Amino acid sequence: MRKLTFAMNMSLDGYIAAPGDDLGWSVPSDELFQWWSDRVDATDLTLYGRRLWETMSSHWPTADKEPGATPAAIEYAGRWRDMPKVVFSSKTSTVDWNARLVTGDAVTEITGLKAGDGGPMDIGGATLAAAAMRAGLIDEYVIVTHPVLVGGGTPFFTALDNWVNLSLVETRTFPEGIMLTRYETRR
């Protein structure tokens, strides 16, 4: 069975985006950016909700061609383009960049992907991850906590009907007081 990980930047007060979908508080250091790039390289498949897909696909397909693109951004852009992706949306009609579109039930599709062959999968996007969380499909939570309070926005966690017990498996500190915590779901 494939492992499904929900990994996102989060403010100290629990949000992955501030009001207005503002992500300006989560600009990574070079070290953290490299860590995210290495995650993309080690992931066999990423599952995107529509809004995160729109954000990522509006920038990364051509980011390596931008004037002044850093070697790290060039590396990440190539890794991002090459990585297989599944986009879940009922509003999007086409996707590019090594992605396929799913318009049906996300939980059914994710359950099938988890049961199939292949390596680790990441899930991104608050709404999509919330559906997988409520269905008990997430095997690991990777939280990159930034020392900022944004006061509202899009929460990392959704309301749940039942507890989800977790085991801490890693902590790491990045520059500027950013803390990574990684938890596995106890089944």
N, C-alpha and C positions, 0 to 999 in steps of 0.2 A: 504494500500500500504506500502511496506517495504521501509525503509530509507536506502540510499546508501551513505556511507562516504568514502572520500579519505583522508587517514591519513598517513603522512610520515614525516621523519626527512628531514630538508632542510637546506642548507647553507644560510648564509645571502645574498649571491648573487643569490639565487634561484635554486640551484641544489640539487637533491636527491642522486646523486653519482658524485664523481669527475672523471676526465679523467681516463680511464682504469677501470671503475666501482669501484673505490676506495671508501670504506665506512669508512676508518680509522678515519676520522674526527668526526664521529657521535656516538662514544662510549658513552652510557648513564651512568649517575650517578645511584646509587642504587635507588634513589627516582623516576627518570624518567623510569628506567627499570621496577619498580613496576607499574607505571602508564600504560606502554605498556602492561604488563601482565594482569592487570585488564581490559584493553580494549579487549584483546583477550577473557577473561572470559565472558565479556558482549556482545560479538558479536555472532550472530547465524550462520553466514556464511561469509567466506572470499573468495573473488575472486582474483586469482593470474594470472598475466602474466607469460610467460615462464621463463624469466630470474630471476625474484624475486622468483618464485617457486623453481628454481634450487638452488638459494642461501639458501633459508629457509629449503628446504628438504634435503640439504646436511649436515645440522648441527643439527636442532632441534629434529629430531626423536630419536636421541641417546644422546643428550647433557646431559641428566640427569645421564648417565652412565659414563661420562668422569671423570677421576681422578680430584679431587678438585672442582667438580661442586658445586656451591653455592646453598643454599636453594631456592633463587629466580630463578636461572636457572632451577633447578629441577621442581619447580612449573610451570614456563613458558613452559618448554618442555612438561609436561603433558597436560597443557591447549591447547597447539598448536596441539598436536597429536589428542586430543579429538574433537577439533572444526571441523565441516564440512567445506570442501573447494572445490572450483571449479577452475580448472586450464584451462586456455585458451591457446591453442598452436596448431599449425599445424605441429610442428617439434617433439613434444614429443609423444611417443606411449603408455606409461603407466604411471600411477600415483599411489601412495600408501598413507598411513597415513590419512585415512578418507577423501579422495579426489576423485573427478570424473573429467574426462577429457572432454572438449568441443573443437572440432576442427572446428566447423562451425562459423557462423557470431556472433561475440561477442555482438554487440549492440542488435541484436534480442534476444539472450539468456538473457542478463542482463535485458532487458525490460520485458521479461516474468518472471524472478525471482523477480523483483520489484513488479509486479502485483500480485504475489502469496502470500500465507500465510507465516507467520513467522516473526521473529524479525529482528533487524538491521543487515545490511551487510556492510562489509568493502571491498574496492577495493585497490589492491596494484600492483605496476608495472607501469612504466611511459607510456609505449605504450598502455596498456589496459586502464589505467585511462584516457589517452588522448582521446581515442575513446569514452569513456563514457562522458567525458567533452564536446566534440564537439556535442554529441547527446543530451546534456541537461539532463543527467540521474543522475548527482551527486547532492545530497541534502545538503551535508555538507562537508566542507573542514577543516581538522584539520592539522595545520602546526606547527611542532615542530622545531623552528628556532635555529640553533646553531651559535654562534658568530665566524664564520670562513668564509673566502672568498676562494673558491676553484678554481675560475677562468675559469671554464668550466665543461663540463660533461653532465649529464642527467638532463634536466630541470624538475622542479616540474610541471609547467604549460605548456600547448601546445598553439600554435597559434589558435585563435578562429575567426569565421566569425562574431560573434555578442558579445556584452557585456553580462556579467553575473553579475547581481547585487547581492550583498551579504550583510548580516547583521551580525555584530560582536555579538557573544553570550557568549564568555568566553575568558579571558586571564589568564595566570598563569605563574609564573616564577619558574624555576627549578635551582638547583645549577649550578655554572659555567656560569651564564648568559644566559642559554637556556630559550627561551620564547615560550610558547604555545599560539596559537591564534586559535580560532574555529569560523567558519563562517557558517551561513545557507544561502542557495540559496533563494533569494526572487523570488517568482513566481507570 
